[in-house]
Amino acid sequence: MSTTTAARTVPAGVPEDPEAYYRVLTERNRGLIPGEVQERLRNATVLVAGCGSTGGAVVEPLARLGTGRFVLAEPGEYELNNLNRQSATHKDIGRNKAEVAAERIRSVNPFAGIRVDTSGVRPDAPDPLLDGVDVVVDGVDVTTLGGWRAKYALHAAAARRRLPVVSGYDLSGTQHVRYYDYRAEPVPLAGAIAPGDITEDALWTLLLKVIPREIVPADLIADVTAHRADPDYSVPQLVYASHQFGVLAARYVVEILAGRPVREQLTVDVHRLVSADAGLPDAFSDSTQRTQDKES
C-alpha cells in the first residue's frame, strides 16, 4: 500500500489554501447538502474496492461531492475493451486502475487524502484496507472465482468491523445496488453465500444468491446462453449501467454519513426507463425493506 503524492500547478485565482479551496469546491452543494453532512463528507474515509466498471464510476462523484479521504484498491490494469464503459482513456491502457482513479480525484481536489493499494482486496488479508474507513463501496469483480473470494473476504472483514457496505452489479442496462449495514447485522452478504459455495461451476449461482433472479435482463440471459460453450466469452457490459452505480452509490454514501435510512436494495433498468413500450414501475424498483442507520 502506498500514499500517492503529486506536485501542483495552481492557476491564477484558484485558492491555494486547503480550507478556501474546499469551501469554493463545495459551495454549489450548499442548500442541498446540509453543512453538517458536508463536514462529515470532508472528514470521512471511503474505501472503493475495485476501481473498474462500478467502483471506478463512484470515484469522481464522491470527489466532486467533497469526500475528504479515499482508499482505492484494485490490482487490474486498463485494457482497450474496458473503454466502452469505464472511466479511462486511450492513454490509460496498461495503467493500474486505482492509480488512474487517484489522479482523477486529485484533478478535482488536489488536497484529498488518498491511499492506493495496487494489490486489491487480498482474500487472505483484507483487513488493512479497512483501517480508518467509514464506508465501503464494493465494486469487486464477480465474473471470476478470484473476484468472489475477494468479495466475500471484504464483506467478512467489514462485518467484523461493523462497517456499512454499498455493492453494485451492472447487468445489461440494469444497475442493482445492495446495501449491507454491518453495524446492525454483522453477517457477511446477509448469509446468502458461505466460503464453501465459491466453486468452479458456481459463478452464476453465486450471482443469483445475492441479486433477485427476476431483475436479470432477458437480453443478458440470451447472450450468456448462446455463448455457454465459448471458453473465451466475456460477459457484455454497458456504460450507462456501470455509471448508474456512481450516481446511486454516491448518494448512498451521503445518506449513510447523514445517519438517514436507505434502501437495502435498489434496481434501475435504464432500457425500460427509456423505452416507450415499458411501464415505469417495472423500470425503477426497490425492496420494500428500509434499514435505519444507527449512527449520526
MIDOSE-1310 file (N, C-alpha, C; in nm, 2 decimals, decimal comma, always signed):
residues 296
mstt	+0,08/-0,12/+0,00/+0,00/+0,00/+0,00/+0,09/+0,12/+0,00; +0,05/+0,22/-0,07/+0,13/+0,35/-0,08/+0,04/+0,47/-0,07; +0,10/+0,58/-0,03/+0,03/+0,71/-0,02/+0,08/+0,79/-0,14; -0,01/+0,83/-0,23/+0,04/+0,90/-0,35/+0,06/+1,05/-0,32
taar	+0,15/+1,11/-0,39/+0,18/+1,25/-0,38/+0,19/+1,30/-0,52; +0,17/+1,43/-0,54/+0,18/+1,49/-0,67/+0,20/+1,64/-0,66; +0,29/+1,69/-0,74/+0,32/+1,84/-0,75/+0,20/+1,91/-0,81; +0,17/+2,03/-0,77/+0,06/+2,10/-0,83/+0,10/+2,23/-0,89
tvpa	+0,04/+2,26/-1,00/+0,05/+2,40/-1,06/-0,09/+2,46/-1,04; -0,10/+2,57/-0,97/-0,22/+2,63/-0,93/-0,25/+2,75/-1,03; -0,36/+2,74/-1,11/-0,40/+2,85/-1,20/-0,43/+2,98/-1,11; -0,41/+3,09/-1,18/-0,44/+3,22/-1,11/-0,58/+3,23/-1,06
gvpe	-0,60/+3,27/-0,94/-0,73/+3,29/-0,89/-0,79/+3,17/-0,82; -0,72/+3,06/-0,82/-0,77/+2,94/-0,75/-0,70/+2,93/-0,62; -0,78/+2,92/-0,51/-0,72/+2,92/-0,38/-0,62/+2,81/-0,36; -0,51/+2,85/-0,30/-0,40/+2,75/-0,27/-0,42/+2,70/-0,12
dpea	-0,50/+2,77/-0,04/-0,52/+2,72/+0,09/-0,62/+2,61/+0,09; -0,60/+2,50/+0,15/-0,70/+2,38/+0,15/-0,84/+2,42/+0,20; -0,84/+2,51/+0,31/-0,97/+2,54/+0,36/-1,05/+2,63/+0,26; -0,99/+2,72/+0,20/-1,05/+2,81/+0,10/-1,09/+2,73/-0,03
yyrv	-1,00/+2,64/-0,07/-1,03/+2,56/-0,19/-1,15/+2,47/-0,16; -1,16/+2,41/-0,05/-1,27/+2,32/-0,02/-1,40/+2,40/-0,01; -1,40/+2,51/+0,05/-1,52/+2,60/+0,06/-1,57/+2,63/-0,08; -1,48/+2,67/-0,17/-1,53/+2,71/-0,31/-1,57/+2,58/-0,38
lter	-1,50/+2,47/-0,37/-1,53/+2,35/-0,44/-1,67/+2,30/-0,41; -1,71/+2,32/-0,28/-1,84/+2,26/-0,24/-1,95/+2,37/-0,23; -1,92/+2,49/-0,27/-2,02/+2,60/-0,24/-2,15/+2,58/-0,31; -2,15/+2,51/-0,43/-2,27/+2,48/-0,50/-2,35/+2,36/-0,45
nrgl	-2,29/+2,29/-0,35/-2,37/+2,19/-0,28/-2,46/+2,25/-0,17; -2,43/+2,37/-0,13/-2,50/+2,44/-0,03/-2,65/+2,45/-0,05; -2,72/+2,42/+0,05/-2,87/+2,41/+0,04/-2,92/+2,28/+0,01; -2,84/+2,20/-0,06/-2,88/+2,06/-0,10/-2,82/+1,96/-0,01
ipge	-2,70/+1,98/+0,04/-2,63/+1,90/+0,13/-2,61/+1,99/+0,26; -2,67/+1,95/+0,37/-2,66/+2,04/+0,49/-2,51/+2,05/+0,53; -2,48/+2,16/+0,60/-2,34/+2,19/+0,63/-2,28/+2,08/+0,72; -2,36/+2,03/+0,81/-2,30/+1,92/+0,90/-2,27/+1,79/+0,82
vqer	-2,35/+1,77/+0,72/-2,33/+1,65/+0,64/-2,21/+1,67/+0,55; -2,19/+1,79/+0,50/-2,08/+1,83/+0,42/-1,95/+1,81/+0,50; -1,95/+1,85/+0,62/-1,84/+1,83/+0,71/-1,81/+1,68/+0,73; -1,91/+1,60/+0,75/-1,89/+1,46/+0,76/-1,83/+1,40/+0,64
lrna	-1,87/+1,44/+0,52/-1,81/+1,40/+0,39/-1,66/+1,44/+0,39; -1,63/+1,56/+0,43/-1,50/+1,61/+0,43/-1,41/+1,52/+0,52; -1,46/+1,48/+0,63/-1,38/+1,41/+0,73/-1,39/+1,26/+0,71; -1,47/+1,21/+0,62/-1,49/+1,07/+0,60/-1,38/+1,00/+0,52
tvlv	-1,36/+0,88/+0,54/-1,27/+0,80/+0,45/-1,35/+0,69/+0,39; -1,36/+0,68/+0,26/-1,43/+0,59/+0,18/-1,34/+0,49/+0,11; -1,36/+0,36/+0,13/-1,28/+0,26/+0,06/-1,36/+0,23/-0,07; -1,30/+0,24/-0,18/-1,35/+0,19/-0,31/-1,27/+0,07/-0,34
agcg	-1,34/-0,05/-0,33/-1,27/-0,18/-0,35/-1,31/-0,23/-0,49; -1,22/-0,22/-0,58/-1,24/-0,25/-0,72/-1,27/-0,12/-0,79; -1,18/-0,08/-0,88/-1,19/+0,06/-0,94/-1,22/+0,04/-1,09; -1,30/-0,06/-1,13/-1,33/-0,08/-1,27/-1,47/-0,03/-1,30
stgg	-1,56/-0,12/-1,36/-1,69/-0,07/-1,41/-1,77/+0,00/-1,31; -1,79/-0,06/-1,19/-1,88/+0,00/-1,09/-1,80/+0,09/-0,99; -1,70/+0,03/-0,93/-1,62/+0,11/-0,83/-1,56/+0,23/-0,89; -1,51/+0,22/-1,02/-1,45/+0,33/-1,08/-1,55/+0,44/-1,11
avve	-1,68/+0,41/-1,13/-1,78/+0,51/-1,16/-1,81/+0,60/-1,04; -1,78/+0,55/-0,92/-1,82/+0,63/-0,80/-1,71/+0,73/-0,76; -1,59/+0,71/-0,80/-1,48/+0,79/-0,76/-1,50/+0,94/-0,79; -1,53/+0,97/-0,91/-1,55/+1,11/-0,94/-1,67/+1,18/-0,87
plar	-1,79/+1,12/-0,87/-1,89/+1,18/-0,80/-1,86/+1,20/-0,65; -1,80/+1,11/-0,59/-1,76/+1,13/-0,45/-1,66/+1,24/-0,43; -1,56/+1,25/-0,52/-1,47/+1,36/-0,52/-1,54/+1,50/-0,53; -1,63/+1,50/-0,63/-1,70/+1,63/-0,65/-1,79/+1,67/-0,54
lgtg	-1,85/+1,57/-0,47/-1,93/+1,60/-0,35/-1,85/+1,65/-0,24; -1,72/+1,63/-0,24/-1,63/+1,68/-0,13/-1,58/+1,57/-0,03; -1,59/+1,45/-0,07/-1,53/+1,34/+0,02/-1,38/+1,37/+0,04; -1,34/+1,37/+0,17/-1,21/+1,41/+0,20/-1,10/+1,31/+0,18
rfvl	-1,13/+1,18/+0,21/-1,02/+1,08/+0,20/-1,07/+0,95/+0,14; -0,98/+0,89/+0,06/-1,02/+0,77/-0,01/-0,91/+0,66/+0,01; -0,96/+0,54/+0,01/-0,87/+0,42/-0,01/-0,91/+0,35/-0,14; -0,82/+0,34/-0,23/-0,85/+0,28/-0,36/-0,78/+0,15/-0,38
aepg	-0,85/+0,04/-0,40/-0,79/-0,09/-0,40/-0,83/-0,16/-0,54; -0,73/-0,19/-0,62/-0,75/-0,25/-0,75/-0,62/-0,31/-0,80; -0,62/-0,44/-0,84/-0,50/-0,50/-0,89/-0,49/-0,49/-1,04; -0,60/-0,46/-1,11/-0,61/-0,47/-1,26/-0,56/-0,34/-1,33
eyel	-0,52/-0,36/-1,45/-0,48/-0,25/-1,54/-0,59/-0,24/-1,65; -0,60/-0,12/-1,70/-0,70/-0,09/-1,81/-0,66/-0,16/-1,94; -0,76/-0,22/-2,00/-0,74/-0,28/-2,13/-0,83/-0,20/-2,23; -0,81/-0,22/-2,36/-0,88/-0,15/-2,46/-1,03/-0,18/-2,45
nnln	-1,07/-0,30/-2,42/-1,21/-0,34/-2,41/-1,28/-0,29/-2,29; -1,20/-0,22/-2,20/-1,27/-0,15/-2,08/-1,32/-0,02/-2,12; -1,27/+0,04/-2,23/-1,31/+0,18/-2,26/-1,45/+0,20/-2,30; -1,52/+0,09/-2,33/-1,66/+0,11/-2,37/-1,75/+0,15/-2,25
rqsa	-1,70/+0,14/-2,13/-1,78/+0,17/-2,01/-1,71/+0,23/-1,89; -1,58/+0,21/-1,88/-1,50/+0,25/-1,76/-1,45/+0,39/-1,78; -1,42/+0,46/-1,67/-1,38/+0,60/-1,68/-1,23/+0,61/-1,70; -1,19/+0,58/-1,83/-1,05/+0,58/-1,87/-1,04/+0,62/-2,01
thkd	-0,92/+0,65/-2,06/-0,90/+0,70/-2,19/-0,79/+0,61/-2,26; -0,76/+0,64/-2,38/-0,66/+0,56/-2,45/-0,52/+0,56/-2,38; -0,49/+0,68/-2,33/-0,36/+0,69/-2,26/-0,35/+0,61/-2,13; -0,46/+0,57/-2,08/-0,46/+0,49/-1,95/-0,45/+0,34/-1,98
igrn	-0,45/+0,29/-2,10/-0,44/+0,15/-2,13/-0,30/+0,10/-2,07; -0,31/-0,01/-2,00/-0,19/-0,06/-1,94/-0,15/-0,01/-1,80; -0,23/+0,09/-1,75/-0,20/+0,15/-1,62/-0,30/+0,09/-1,52; -0,25/+0,09/-1,39/-0,34/+0,04/-1,29/-0,46/+0,13/-1,27
kaev	-0,57/+0,07/-1,25/-0,70/+0,14/-1,24/-0,71/+0,23/-1,11; -0,66/+0,18/-1,00/-0,66/+0,26/-0,88/-0,57/+0,38/-0,89; -0,45/+0,37/-0,96/-0,37/+0,48/-0,97/-0,43/+0,59/-1,06; -0,50/+0,54/-1,17/-0,57/+0,64/-1,25/-0,68/+0,71/-1,18
aaer	-0,75/+0,63/-1,09/-0,86/+0,69/-1,01/-0,81/+0,79/-0,92; -0,69/+0,77/-0,86/-0,63/+0,87/-0,77/-0,60/+1,00/-0,85; -0,55/+0,99/-0,97/-0,53/+1,11/-1,05/-0,66/+1,18/-1,08; -0,77/+1,11/-1,10/-0,89/+1,18/-1,13/-0,94/+1,25/-1,00
irsv	-0,93/+1,19/-0,89/-0,97/+1,26/-0,76/-0,89/+1,39/-0,75; -0,76/+1,38/-0,77/-0,67/+1,50/-0,75/-0,69/+1,60/-0,85; -0,74/+1,56/-0,97/-0,78/+1,66/-1,07/-0,90/+1,75/-1,03; -0,98/+1,69/-0,93/-1,09/+1,77/-0,88/-1,05/+1,84/-0,75
npfa	-0,99/+1,76/-0,66/-0,95/+1,81/-0,53/-0,81/+1,77/-0,50; -0,71/+1,85/-0,53/-0,57/+1,82/-0,50/-0,53/+1,80/-0,36; -0,62/+1,84/-0,27/-0,59/+1,82/-0,12/-0,66/+1,70/-0,06; -0,73/+1,62/-0,15/-0,79/+1,50/-0,09/-0,68/+1,40/-0,05
girv	-0,71/+1,33/+0,06/-0,62/+1,22/+0,11/-0,65/+1,09/+0,04; -0,54/+1,03/-0,02/-0,57/+0,91/-0,10/-0,46/+0,80/-0,06; -0,51/+0,68/-0,03/-0,42/+0,57/-0,02/-0,45/+0,47/-0,14; -0,35/+0,43/-0,21/-0,37/+0,34/-0,32/-0,31/+0,20/-0,29
dtsg	-0,38/+0,10/-0,32/-0,33/-0,04/-0,30/-0,35/-0,11/-0,43; -0,24/-0,14/-0,50/-0,25/-0,20/-0,63/-0,25/-0,35/-0,62; -0,26/-0,40/-0,50/-0,28/-0,55/-0,48/-0,43/-0,58/-0,48; -0,51/-0,48/-0,46/-0,66/-0,50/-0,45/-0,69/-0,56/-0,32
vrpd	-0,81/-0,63/-0,31/-0,85/-0,70/-0,19/-0,79/-0,83/-0,19; -0,71/-0,86/-0,09/-0,64/-0,99/-0,08/-0,73/-1,08/+0,01; -0,78/-1,19/-0,05/-0,87/-1,28/+0,03/-0,81/-1,32/+0,16; -0,67/-1,34/+0,17/-0,61/-1,38/+0,29/-0,58/-1,27/+0,39
apdp	-0,59/-1,15/+0,35/-0,56/-1,03/+0,44/-0,63/-0,91/+0,40; -0,76/-0,90/+0,41/-0,84/-0,78/+0,36/-0,84/-0,67/+0,47; -0,81/-0,70/+0,59/-0,83/-0,60/+0,70/-0,75/-0,47/+0,69; -0,62/-0,47/+0,64/-0,55/-0,35/+0,63/-0,62/-0,24/+0,55
lldg	-0,70/-0,28/+0,45/-0,77/-0,19/+0,36/-0,87/-0,11/+0,44; -0,92/-0,17/+0,55/-1,03/-0,11/+0,62/-0,99/-0,02/+0,74; -0,86/-0,01/+0,76/-0,81/+0,08/+0,87/-0,85/+0,22/+0,85; -0,93/+0,28/+0,94/-0,97/+0,42/+0,94/-1,08/+0,45/+0,84
vdvv	-1,15/+0,34/+0,78/-1,25/+0,36/+0,68/-1,39/+0,38/+0,75; -1,47/+0,46/+0,70/-1,61/+0,49/+0,75/-1,71/+0,42/+0,67; -1,70/+0,41/+0,53/-1,79/+0,35/+0,44/-1,72/+0,27/+0,34; -1,77/+0,15/+0,30/-1,70/+0,07/+0,20/-1,79/+0,07/+0,07
vdgv	-1,73/+0,10/-0,04/-1,80/+0,09/-0,17/-1,74/-0,04/-0,24; -1,82/-0,14/-0,26/-1,78/-0,27/-0,31/-1,81/-0,27/-0,46; -1,70/-0,26/-0,54/-1,71/-0,28/-0,69/-1,62/-0,39/-0,73; -1,60/-0,49/-0,64/-1,52/-0,61/-0,67/-1,58/-0,69/-0,79
dvtt	-1,50/-0,73/-0,88/-1,55/-0,81/-1,00/-1,61/-0,94/-0,95; -1,72/-0,97/-1,02/-1,79/-1,10/-0,99/-1,79/-1,20/-1,11; -1,70/-1,17/-1,20/-1,70/-1,26/-1,32/-1,59/-1,37/-1,31; -1,52/-1,37/-1,20/-1,42/-1,47/-1,17/-1,43/-1,52/-1,03
lggw	-1,38/-1,65/-1,01/-1,39/-1,70/-0,88/-1,30/-1,62/-0,78; -1,18/-1,58/-0,83/-1,09/-1,49/-0,75/-1,16/-1,37/-0,70; -1,25/-1,31/-0,79/-1,32/-1,19/-0,75/-1,42/-1,22/-0,64; -1,49/-1,34/-0,65/-1,58/-1,38/-0,55/-1,51/-1,40/-0,42
raky	-1,40/-1,46/-0,42/-1,32/-1,49/-0,29/-1,29/-1,35/-0,23; -1,24/-1,26/-0,31/-1,20/-1,13/-0,26/-1,33/-1,06/-0,21; -1,44/-1,07/-0,28/-1,56/-1,00/-0,23/-1,61/-1,06/-0,10; -1,61/-1,19/-0,09/-1,65/-1,25/+0,04/-1,56/-1,21/+0,15
alha	-1,43/-1,21/+0,13/-1,33/-1,17/+0,23/-1,35/-1,02/+0,27; -1,38/-0,93/+0,18/-1,41/-0,79/+0,21/-1,53/-0,78/+0,29; -1,64/-0,85/+0,26/-1,76/-0,84/+0,34/-1,74/-0,90/+0,48; -1,67/-1,01/+0,49/-1,65/-1,07/+0,62/-1,57/-0,98/+0,71
aaar	-1,47/-0,91/+0,65/-1,39/-0,81/+0,73/-1,47/-0,69/+0,77; -1,55/-0,64/+0,67/-1,64/-0,53/+0,71/-1,74/-0,56/+0,81; -1,79/-0,69/+0,81/-1,89/-0,73/+0,91/-1,82/-0,74/+1,05; -1,69/-0,79/+1,05/-1,62/-0,79/+1,18/-1,60/-0,65/+1,24
rrlp	-1,58/-0,55/+1,15/-1,55/-0,42/+1,20/-1,68/-0,33/+1,20; -1,79/-0,39/+1,17/-1,92/-0,32/+1,18/-1,92/-0,20/+1,09; -1,88/-0,22/+0,96/-1,88/-0,11/+0,86/-1,99/-0,12/+0,76; -2,05/-0,02/+0,72/-2,15/-0,02/+0,61/-2,09/-0,04/+0,48
vvsg	-2,15/-0,13/+0,39/-2,10/-0,16/+0,26/-2,21/-0,14/+0,16; -2,18/-0,07/+0,05/-2,27/-0,05/-0,07/-2,21/-0,13/-0,19; -2,28/-0,22/-0,24/-2,23/-0,30/-0,35/-2,31/-0,28/-0,48; -2,25/-0,29/-0,59/-2,31/-0,27/-0,72/-2,29/-0,38/-0,82
ydls	-2,40/-0,41/-0,90/-2,39/-0,51/-1,00/-2,46/-0,45/-1,13; -2,38/-0,44/-1,24/-2,44/-0,39/-1,36/-2,46/-0,51/-1,45; -2,58/-0,52/-1,50/-2,64/-0,63/-1,58/-2,71/-0,57/-1,70; -2,64/-0,58/-1,82/-2,70/-0,52/-1,94/-2,73/-0,37/-1,91
gtqh	-2,86/-0,33/-1,92/-2,90/-0,20/-1,90/-2,94/-0,17/-1,75; -2,92/-0,27/-1,67/-2,97/-0,26/-1,53/-2,86/-0,25/-1,43; -2,88/-0,16/-1,33/-2,79/-0,15/-1,22/-2,86/-0,19/-1,09; -2,80/-0,28/-1,02/-2,86/-0,33/-0,89/-2,77/-0,29/-0,78
vryy	-2,82/-0,22/-0,68/-2,75/-0,18/-0,57/-2,79/-0,25/-0,45; -2,70/-0,31/-0,37/-2,73/-0,38/-0,24/-2,66/-0,31/-0,13; -2,73/-0,28/-0,02/-2,67/-0,22/+0,09/-2,66/-0,31/+0,21; -2,55/-0,33/+0,27/-2,53/-0,41/+0,39/-2,49/-0,33/+0,51
dyra	-2,58/-0,31/+0,60/-2,54/-0,24/+0,72/-2,49/-0,33/+0,83; -2,36/-0,35/+0,83/-2,30/-0,45/+0,92/-2,29/-0,39/+1,06; -2,32/-0,27/+1,08/-2,33/-0,22/+1,22/-2,45/-0,28/+1,29; -2,56/-0,31/+1,21/-2,68/-0,37/+1,27/-2,68/-0,52/+1,26
epvp	-2,63/-0,57/+1,15/-2,64/-0,72/+1,12/-2,51/-0,77/+1,06; -2,42/-0,81/+1,15/-2,28/-0,84/+1,11/-2,27/-0,98/+1,05; -2,35/-1,01/+0,95/-2,34/-1,14/+0,88/-2,30/-1,12/+0,73; -2,18/-1,16/+0,69/-2,13/-1,13/+0,55/-2,24/-1,17/+0,45
laga	-2,26/-1,07/+0,36/-2,35/-1,09/+0,25/-2,49/-1,14/+0,29; -2,53/-1,10/+0,41/-2,66/-1,14/+0,47/-2,68/-1,29/+0,47; -2,57/-1,36/+0,48/-2,58/-1,51/+0,49/-2,61/-1,58/+0,36; -2,62/-1,50/+0,25/-2,65/-1,56/+0,12/-2,54/-1,65/+0,06
iapg	-2,42/-1,63/+0,10/-2,31/-1,70/+0,05/-2,21/-1,74/+0,16; -2,16/-1,86/+0,16/-2,06/-1,91/+0,25/-1,94/-1,94/+0,17; -1,82/-1,94/+0,24/-1,69/-1,96/+0,16/-1,70/-2,09/+0,08; -1,76/-2,20/+0,13/-1,77/-2,32/+0,06/-1,85/-2,32/-0,07
dite	-1,93/-2,21/-0,08/-2,01/-2,20/-0,21/-1,93/-2,16/-0,33; -1,81/-2,10/-0,30/-1,74/-2,05/-0,41/-1,66/-2,16/-0,48; -1,72/-2,22/-0,58/-1,66/-2,33/-0,65/-1,65/-2,31/-0,80; -1,58/-2,39/-0,87/-1,55/-2,37/-1,01/-1,68/-2,35/-1,10
dalw	-1,78/-2,42/-1,07/-1,90/-2,42/-1,15/-2,01/-2,33/-1,10; -1,98/-2,24/-1,01/-2,08/-2,17/-0,94/-2,09/-2,02/-0,97; -2,03/-1,97/-1,07/-2,03/-1,82/-1,09/-2,17/-1,76/-1,10; -2,26/-1,82/-1,19/-2,39/-1,76/-1,20/-2,48/-1,80/-1,08
tlll	-2,45/-1,91/-1,02/-2,52/-1,95/-0,90/-2,50/-1,85/-0,79; -2,37/-1,81/-0,77/-2,33/-1,71/-0,67/-2,40/-1,58/-0,70; -2,40/-1,53/-0,82/-2,47/-1,41/-0,85/-2,61/-1,41/-0,82; -2,68/-1,52/-0,85/-2,82/-1,53/-0,82/-2,86/-1,55/-0,67
kvip	-2,75/-1,57/-0,59/-2,77/-1,58/-0,45/-2,78/-1,44/-0,39; -2,72/-1,34/-0,45/-2,71/-1,20/-0,40/-2,79/-1,10/-0,47; -2,84/-1,13/-0,59/-2,94/-1,04/-0,66/-3,07/-1,12/-0,69; -3,18/-1,05/-0,70/-3,30/-1,12/-0,73/-3,30/-1,17/-0,87
reiv	-3,34/-1,29/-0,89/-3,34/-1,36/-1,02/-3,42/-1,28/-1,12; -3,53/-1,22/-1,08/-3,62/-1,16/-1,17/-3,57/-1,03/-1,23; -3,46/-0,97/-1,18/-3,41/-0,85/-1,24/-3,31/-0,87/-1,34; -3,26/-1,00/-1,36/-3,16/-1,03/-1,46/-3,22/-1,01/-1,60
padl	-3,17/-0,92/-1,68/-3,24/-0,88/-1,81/-3,23/-1,00/-1,91; -3,34/-1,01/-1,99/-3,36/-1,12/-2,08/-3,25/-1,12/-2,19; -3,20/-1,00/-2,23/-3,10/-0,99/-2,34/-2,97/-1,05/-2,29; -2,94/-1,03/-2,16/-2,82/-1,08/-2,10/-2,82/-1,23/-2,09
iadv	-2,94/-1,28/-2,04/-2,95/-1,43/-2,03/-2,94/-1,49/-2,17; -2,99/-1,43/-2,27/-2,99/-1,49/-2,40/-2,84/-1,49/-2,45; -2,77/-1,38/-2,43/-2,63/-1,38/-2,47/-2,54/-1,48/-2,40; -2,56/-1,49/-2,27/-2,48/-1,58/-2,19/-2,51/-1,73/-2,23
tahr	-2,64/-1,75/-2,26/-2,68/-1,89/-2,30/-2,62/-1,92/-2,44; -2,62/-1,83/-2,53/-2,57/-1,85/-2,66/-2,42/-1,88/-2,67; -2,35/-1,83/-2,56/-2,20/-1,84/-2,56/-2,15/-1,93/-2,45; -2,24/-2,02/-2,40/-2,21/-2,10/-2,29/-2,09/-2,19/-2,31
adpd	-2,07/-2,23/-2,44/-1,96/-2,33/-2,47/-1,83/-2,25/-2,51; -1,83/-2,12/-2,52/-1,72/-2,04/-2,56/-1,62/-2,02/-2,44; -1,50/-2,08/-2,44/-1,41/-2,06/-2,33/-1,36/-1,91/-2,32; -1,36/-1,84/-2,43/-1,31/-1,70/-2,43/-1,42/-1,60/-2,41
ysvp	-1,54/-1,64/-2,37/-1,65/-1,55/-2,36/-1,63/-1,45/-2,24; -1,67/-1,33/-2,26/-1,67/-1,23/-2,16/-1,81/-1,17/-2,15; -1,86/-1,16/-2,03/-2,00/-1,10/-2,01/-2,00/-0,96/-2,06; -2,10/-0,92/-2,15/-2,11/-0,79/-2,20/-2,15/-0,69/-2,09
qlvy	-2,10/-0,57/-2,10/-2,14/-0,46/-2,00/-2,15/-0,33/-2,08; -2,24/-0,24/-2,03/-2,27/-0,12/-2,09/-2,24/+0,00/-2,00; -2,20/+0,11/-2,07/-2,16/+0,23/-1,99/-2,26/+0,29/-1,90; -2,39/+0,30/-1,95/-2,49/+0,37/-1,86/-2,53/+0,28/-1,74
ashq	-2,52/+0,15/-1,75/-2,55/+0,07/-1,63/-2,44/+0,09/-1,53; -2,31/+0,08/-1,58/-2,20/+0,10/-1,49/-2,20/+0,23/-1,42; -2,22/+0,34/-1,50/-2,22/+0,47/-1,45/-2,33/+0,50/-1,35; -2,44/+0,43/-1,37/-2,55/+0,45/-1,27/-2,51/+0,42/-1,13
fgvl	-2,42/+0,32/-1,11/-2,37/+0,29/-0,98/-2,30/+0,41/-0,92; -2,22/+0,48/-1,00/-2,16/+0,60/-0,95/-2,26/+0,70/-0,89; -2,37/+0,72/-0,96/-2,47/+0,82/-0,92/-2,54/+0,77/-0,79; -2,58/+0,64/-0,79/-2,65/+0,59/-0,68/-2,57/+0,57/-0,55
aary	-2,45/+0,51/-0,57/-2,36/+0,49/-0,46/-2,31/+0,62/-0,39; -2,29/+0,72/-0,47/-2,25/+0,85/-0,41/-2,36/+0,90/-0,32; -2,48/+0,89/-0,36/-2,59/+0,93/-0,28/-2,61/+0,84/-0,15; -2,59/+0,71/-0,17/-2,59/+0,62/-0,06/-2,49/+0,67/+0,05
vvei	-2,37/+0,70/+0,00/-2,26/+0,75/+0,10/-2,31/+0,87/+0,17; -2,37/+0,97/+0,10/-2,42/+1,09/+0,17/-2,52/+1,05/+0,27; -2,62/+0,97/+0,24/-2,72/+0,94/+0,33/-2,67/+0,86/+0,45; -2,58/+0,77/+0,43/-2,52/+0,69/+0,54/-2,45/+0,78/+0,63
lagr	-2,37/+0,87/+0,58/-2,29/+0,96/+0,67/-2,39/+1,06/+0,74; -2,50/+1,09/+0,68/-2,60/+1,18/+0,74/-2,68/+1,10/+0,85; -2,67/+0,97/+0,86/-2,74/+0,89/+0,96/-2,89/+0,87/+0,92; -2,92/+0,88/+0,79/-3,06/+0,86/+0,75/-3,08/+0,72/+0,69
pvre	-3,21/+0,67/+0,69/-3,23/+0,54/+0,64/-3,22/+0,53/+0,49; -3,17/+0,42/+0,44/-3,15/+0,39/+0,30/-3,21/+0,26/+0,26; -3,24/+0,24/+0,13/-3,30/+0,12/+0,08/-3,19/+0,01/+0,09; -3,23/-0,11/+0,13/-3,14/-0,22/+0,13/-3,11/-0,27/-0,02
qltv	-3,21/-0,26/-0,11/-3,19/-0,29/-0,25/-3,26/-0,19/-0,33; -3,19/-0,16/-0,45/-3,24/-0,07/-0,54/-3,20/-0,11/-0,68; -3,30/-0,11/-0,77/-3,27/-0,16/-0,91/-3,32/-0,05/-1,01; -3,23/-0,01/-1,10/-3,26/+0,08/-1,21/-3,24/+0,02/-1,34
dvhr	-3,34/+0,00/-1,42/-3,33/-0,06/-1,55/-3,34/+0,06/-1,66; -3,22/+0,10/-1,71/-3,22/+0,21/-1,80/-3,30/+0,18/-1,93; -3,28/+0,06/-1,98/-3,35/+0,03/-2,10/-3,50/+0,05/-2,09; -3,56/+0,00/-1,97/-3,70/+0,01/-1,95/-3,74/+0,15/-1,92
lvsa	-3,66/+0,23/-1,85/-3,69/+0,37/-1,83/-3,71/+0,45/-1,95; -3,63/+0,42/-2,05/-3,63/+0,50/-2,18/-3,73/+0,45/-2,27; -3,76/+0,32/-2,28/-3,85/+0,26/-2,37/-3,99/+0,31/-2,35; -4,06/+0,35/-2,46/-4,20/+0,39/-2,45/-4,29/+0,27/-2,44
dagl	-4,23/+0,15/-2,46/-4,31/+0,02/-2,45/-4,31/-0,04/-2,31; -4,24/+0,02/-2,22/-4,22/-0,04/-2,09/-4,29/+0,05/-1,98; -4,34/-0,01/-1,88/-4,40/+0,06/-1,78/-4,30/+0,11/-1,68; -4,32/+0,23/-1,63/-4,22/+0,29/-1,53/-4,21/+0,21/-1,41
pdaf	-4,32/+0,16/-1,35/-4,30/+0,09/-1,22/-4,20/-0,03/-1,23; -4,20/-0,10/-1,35/-4,11/-0,21/-1,37/-3,96/-0,16/-1,39; -3,94/-0,04/-1,43/-3,81/+0,00/-1,46/-3,73/+0,05/-1,34; -3,81/+0,10/-1,24/-3,74/+0,15/-1,12/-3,81/+0,08/-1,00
sdst	-3,73/+0,00/-0,93/-3,79/-0,07/-0,83/-3,69/-0,08/-0,71; -3,75/-0,12/-0,60/-3,67/-0,14/-0,48/-3,74/-0,24/-0,39; -3,66/-0,30/-0,30/-3,72/-0,39/-0,20/-3,80/-0,29/-0,11; -3,90/-0,34/-0,05/-3,98/-0,26/+0,04/-3,91/-0,24/+0,18
qrtq	-3,80/-0,32/+0,20/-3,73/-0,30/+0,33/-3,65/-0,18/+0,33; -3,64/-0,11/+0,44/-3,56/+0,00/+0,46/-3,48/-0,02/+0,59; -3,36/+0,02/+0,59/-3,28/+0,00/+0,71/-3,24/+0,13/+0,77; -3,25/+0,14/+0,90/-3,22/+0,27/+0,97/-3,08/+0,27/+1,01
dkes	-3,01/+0,38/+0,97/-2,87/+0,40/+1,02/-2,87/+0,43/+1,17; -2,80/+0,36/+1,24/-2,80/+0,37/+1,39/-2,71/+0,49/+1,43; -2,62/+0,53/+1,35/-2,52/+0,63/+1,39/-2,54/+0,76/+1,32; -2,53/+0,87/+1,39/-2,54/+1,00/+1,33/-2,40/+1,05/+1,29
